[in-house]
Amino acid sequence: MDGAVVVPGISQGAQWVDEVLLAGPANDICFRLTQPADGTSVPIDRAKLRRLVRDRQSELAEAGLRPGGAAALRLPPSMAFVTHLLAVWRSGGQAILLDHRLTEYEVRRAIERLVPQVVVEPERPIPAGLRTFFEVDTAVASYSGHPAGTTHAVVQLSSGSTGPSKVIGRTAEDLVEEVLRYTRIDGVPLRGERLILLPSMVHVLGLVGGLLYGLHAGVELVPPARLTGDAIVQAIASGRTPATVLGVPFHIGLLASVQRPPNLPQFKRMTTGGELVPASVSQSFEIKYGVPLANMYGMTEVGVIGTDLAGVHRPAIRPAPGIEVREVDGELHVRRPESPYLGLSDPARWSDGWLHTRDAGAVDPTTGLVTIRGRLDSQVSVGGLKVDLTEVEYTLGTLRGVEAAVVVFDGSITAYVQLRERRDRDHLEADLAQRLAAYKRPRTLHILDQLPRTTTGKLVRDLTVLRKAAP
């Protein structure tokens, strides 16, 4: 497969799904699932995956999905999600991805806005528990919607870590382009290797960097039986072929928490997307496992923007092949030929072919390396002095006993901290006073049992949510 694939619209679904995602030897193992009950391994080869997708297509057609139509998938990570997604695309339809952890109110608002023809949900409530992959029986219901209003193959909601979710669309051509971009990045898993898949496939890292790239490249996708450090280690150790772990900083923390991990010669690297990794967590991980902690920077609107898969440029990354990044007044912009947002385009977010990331950063004119310095709105003025809240947050994360921290400006600098061990607030503030100038230090410090997180595991920075969570 090369960059010559032409994908003009969602109606060409069967062509691009068959050529880019489902092509390959029938006996290729696409997934290797572990049964939680007894730990047995269940392989799903390419022939079975193709058969399951065709069966799902028939079900969706009976429910009323037609080429150019839209189907909302409210499913947890599962073979049901994978096969319904591919079936929607293969039918020439638009897939609207709704995280199964959204509330009924959030789902209802999304469906009222996006009006799909078909809604696919679990037949029964999803059992509670730390799981990365589920067994799901589905209910496929017709809905009084209309054909898709755009030619986007997938519609996603942003993570909502800094405010209300945005509705984002990506075309089939755009998805194929990103899958092929992954093939040109040094250090990604190769054919015959394994990818320990931790992020939700409803969101861009798990969807494209995990599912779509894995299917295209012939990489075996291995979701652990449970979302624990020990289960992730077991998934790595379950095969002899090289294994890359794909996750977010929360998952690094899970691995770092394993007391005595075994020798894992097949552990190739851990690749993380999302927010910056606290120094204490990255150091603990690297000491325990001795493998590169790779960094990936991306957005729902674009997919992967840049990487440092060898872990040598941290905190900088190198733009992914075909991606152009510039810095304007301290903000990173990414070239994007059209707005990714459904509805009216906000010129503050996209204009003249450039997506405004709202991330603060710089581009080295000599090396081309991009340094991300956190959210643009993390820079505030205190008494006429500039303070980068990302620096304050990072420094808090280096203190003994701190599991995670969020620092915001709420009239003054305010910190929300989650501890891994009991510590007195006065001692924390005294430690911080040795590392930060007085004008940078939080005026208020809240200690929470658990910091709010989005469904993707990102720390929530929305002031309303944080205020409600504070004791």
N, C-alpha and C positions, 0 to 999 in steps of 0.2 A: 504494500500500500504506500502511495506517495501523495504529495500535496496536490496532485492533479485531480483529485476527486471533486466532482461538481455536484453540489447539493443546493438546488435553487429554492426549495421550500419544504414545508412539512409533508406535502402530498407525495414527495419522493421517499417516504419513510422506508419502505421495504428495501430500496436500493442501498441507502447508506447504512442501515442497520445490518443488512446481510453482508455488505462488502467490508465495513469497517469494524463491526463489533462481533458478528457471529461467524465470520469466515475462519477456516482453520480445520485441522484434522479432527475427525469425529471423536477420537478417543482422548483429546486434550482434556485435562482436568481443569475446569474453570473455577470451581469452588470445592473446598474441603471443609465440611461442617462437622462440628463435634456435638454429639448428643449430650446435653447436660446430665441426663439421668445416669448414664453408664459410661460416658467418656468415649464411646465408640465413634469412629470416623466414617462420615458418609460423603463419598466423592460425587460430584455432579459434573459429568463430562459434557463436551460441547454438543454431542448428538442429543442428549437428554434436555439440555437447555433449549436447543432449537425446537424440540417437540413441545416443551412446556410453553414456550412463547406462542407457538401456533395455536395451542389450546386456549390460551388466554385471549388471543385475537378473536377466536370464535365467540367466546363469552361476551367480549366487549361489543362485537357486532350485533349480537342478539339484544344487548341492552340499548342499542341505538347509536353507538359511536360510528361515525363515517369519516372518510378522508376529509381533512380540514376541520374536523370537530375537536372538542376539548374534553379531557377527562381529568378529574381531580383525584389524586392518590393520597389518601390519608392512612398510610401504612408504616409500621415500624420497619427497621432493617430486617429483611427476610427474603426468601426466595419468591414470596408472593409479590413483594415490592419490585424486585429485579425483573421478574417475568412480566408483570403488568406494565412496567415502564417500557420495556422493549416492545411489548405488544402494542401499546399506544403509538409509539413511534413507527413501528412496522406497518400499522394501519394508516399511516399518514396523519396522525392526530397530534394535538398539543397536550403535553403532560403538565398539569399544575401540581406541584409538589407541596404538600402540607405536612409539617412535622406532626407525628402522632401524639406528641406531648402538648400540643396546643389545646387550649380550653375550647369547650363547645362554642362559647361566644366568639372567640377568635376565628374558629373554623367557619362559623355561620357568616361572619362579616366577609371573610375571604371569598366564600362561595357566592354570596350576594353580589360581590363586586366583579367576580370573574366569570360567573354564570356558565359552568361546564354542562355538557350534555350527559355525562356519566360521572358518578362518584363511587370510588372503591374504598371500602373501609373494612376493618376487622369485623368478623361476624360476632365475636365476643370480646369483652374487655381484655386489654393486654394485662397479663399478670405482672405484679410488681416484682422488682428484683434487679440486680445488676446484670444486665444482659447486653450483648452487642448484636445478637442475631436472634430472631424469634421464629417459631413455627406458627403460622397464621392461616386460619380459614377466612376467606373473604366474602363480603357481600357486595355485589355489583348492582347499583341502583340507577335507573334512568332519572334524569333531572330535567326540569323545564328550562334548560339552557338553550344556547344557540351556537352555531359554528364559531370557532376561534376568531377573535377580532383581529388577530395579527398572524404573521407567518412564523412566529417563534415556536421552536420545537419544545422548549421547556420554559415554564414560568416558576420562579422561586421567590420566596420572601427573604429579605436580608435578615441577619441574625438578631437585630434589634438590641445590640449591646449598648448603644448610645442614645436610643430613642425609638420611636415607632418604626416598624418594619417598612421597607420600601418594596414595591413590586417590580421585579426585574425579569426581563425576557432575553433568551438567547436562541439564535437560530441553529438549525442543524449544521449549517456550514461553519458556524462559529465553534460549535462543539467538536466537530471533526478537526478543525484547525488546531484546537487546543490539544486534542488527543495526539495528533501528529507532532505538536510542539514538544510534548513529553518525550517522544522517542528521540529527540535531538538533545536532551539534557543529560550530561554525563552523571552517572551515579544512580539513575533510576533502576528499579528492578528489571531484569531481562527475562526472555523466554526461558522457561524451566525453573525460574526462581519463585519464591513465595513472597506474598505481601500480607502481613498480619494487619488486617483492616479494622481500625478502631473508630474512625469518625463516622457519623451518620451519613448515609448516601443521599439523604434529602438535601444536604448542603454541599457546596462546590468541591471541597477538598475530597470528601469521600466519594462524591458522585463521579467527578472527572479524573482526579488524581488516583482514585482507587478503582471504582467499578469500570468505567469506560476504558481507561488506559489498560487496566489489567486484562479485560476481555480482548482488546485489540492486540496487545503485545504477547499474549500467551502466558501471562503470569498467573500462578495459582493463588486465588484469594482465600485467605484463612481467617474468618472471624473467630476470636477466642470464645470458649464456652460461656465465660462470665467476664464481667468488666472488673477484674481485680488484677493486681500486680502478679500474683501467682499464676492465674489463668493465662495471662499474656506470656509469661515465661514458659508455661507448658505448651502453648501454641508454637512458640519459637522452637522448642526442643522436640516437637512432634514429628519433624522431618529432617532429612539430612541436607537438603538443598539450601542454598543461601536464603536468608529471610531478612526482609526489611520491615520494620514496624512503622506504620503510618498513623499519626495521631496529632493531638494538640497538647499544649503544656500540661493540662490536667493529667493526661496519660503518662507523661514523663514522670510526674509525681507518683503515680501508681507504681511504676517500675522502680523508681528510686526508693520506695517504701519497702520493697522486698528485702528481708533481713539478710539471707545468705543465698543469693542466686547461684545456681550451678554453673559450671563451665559451659559456655554456649558458643562453640566454634562456628556454628552456622549463622550466628547473629551478625549481619552485615552492617546495618546502621539503623538509626531511628530518625525519621523525618517528621518534623513538626511544622504545622501551620498555625495561623492565629496570632495571638499576642506574644509579646516578648517573654522569654523564659527567665524566671528569677535566677540569679546567680547561684544561690545555695542549692537549688534543685538541679541545675545543669551540672554543677560540680559533683554532687552526690551521684548522679546518674553516670557520669564519665568515669568516676573512680570505681564504681561497682561493675560496670560492663565493659569498659575499655573499647568502645566502638564510637565512630563519629556521631555527633548529635547534629544532624543536618537541619537547616532552616529553609523554610519556604514562605514566600510572601505572595499573597493573592487577595482577590476580592470576588464576591459573588458576581459582580458586574463584568468581570474580565476573565476570571479563572486565575491560573498561575501567572504572576508578574515577574518574579525573580526567585533565584535559589542560591543556596550555599550548601550543596549536598556533601561537600568534603569537610565542612565545619571549620574552614580556615580563615574566613573573612568576617566572622561574627563581630559586630552586629550587622555588617554590610552584606548585601546580596548582589549577584550579577543578574542583569535582566535576562529573562528567558529568550530563546531564539525567536526573532520576529517581533519582540516587544520593545517599544520605544518609550523611555521614561525621561521626563524633564523636571526641573525644579523651577518654580515661579514663586517668588516672594516667600520662600521657605516651605511651599506646599509641593508635593509630588503630583505630577500630571501623567496620565498614561494615554497614548494615542489610541483613539477608539473612533471608527468611522461614523458611527451613529449612536444616539443615546440608547442606553440599555434599559431605560425606565419606561414602563407602560404608562400611557396618559401623557399629560402635558410635560414637556421637557423643562427642567429647572436649569437656567443658564449658570447658576452657581454650582451645579454639579457636572454639567456637560455643556461644552460650547466649542464651536469651530474645530471639531474633530478631536477634542481632548477631554478625557474624563478627569474631573477634579477629585482626587482621592480623599481629601480632608486629612491626609496624613502628613505630618511634618517630616522633612527629610532633605537630603542633599545628594547631588550626583557629582562624583569626582570627574572633572573634565579630562583627566589623563587616563585613568583606568576604566572609567565607565561604571564603577561600583556605586551602588545606591545604598545610602545609610538611612534607615527609618528611625525617626526619633519619637515616635508616638503620634497620637492624635494632634491635629493642628490646634484644636481647642484646649489642649493641655498646657498651653503657654499663657500665663497670666501675669499681671503686673501687681506687685505688692509694694506699696510705698514708693512707687516709681521704679522699682527694681524688677527685672524680668525673672520669673521662676518657671522652670519646666516641671510640670507635675509628674511627668514620666520619670525624671531623675529622683524626685522625692519618693515615688512609688518603688522604684528599683532599690533605693537605699533602704527603705523599710523592709524589703524582701531579703536583704542581707543580714538582718538582725536575728540573733538566736531565737528560735522558737516560732518565728513568723512563717506561716504556711502560705499566705497570699495577702495581698493588700490592694486596695483601690483608693486613689487620691483624687479628689475633685475640688472645684472652687465653688463654695456655697456662701458667697459673701466674704469668706476667708478660706484658707486652705484647710480642708477637712479630710481626715483619713479614716478608712474603714478597714479593719485588720482581722484576719482569721489566724488563730494560733494552733500550732501542733502540740504545744506543751504549755502548761499554765505559767503565765508570767504577769507580774504586777505592771499596771499601766505606767506608774512612775519610773520603774526601771527601764521600760521600753523607751520612754521619752528621754531618759538620761543617756541611754545608748545612742539614740538618734542625735542628741545634742553634740556628741563627740564627732559626728560624721557630716552634719549639715549646718550651714550658717543659720542664725536665728531667724532671718526673714524668710527662709525656705521651709521652716518646720511647721507642721500642722498646728493650727490654733486649737482644733478639736480632734480627738482620737477616739473612735468608737471600736470596741472589741466585740466581734460577733462570733457566735458559734459556727455559723456557716455563711459565707458571702454569697449573695445571689448570683446565679449563673444563667446564661442563655441555654437553649436546648442543644447548642453545639459545644457547651462547656466553657464558653468565654465568660469572663467576669463582667457583670452588668455595671455600667457607669451612669445609668440614668438616675438623676437626683431623686425623683419621686420614689423609685423602687428602693434606693438605698436608705432614704429617710424612714420608710416603712419598716425596713429590716433592722434598723438600729434599735437597741433596747432603750 
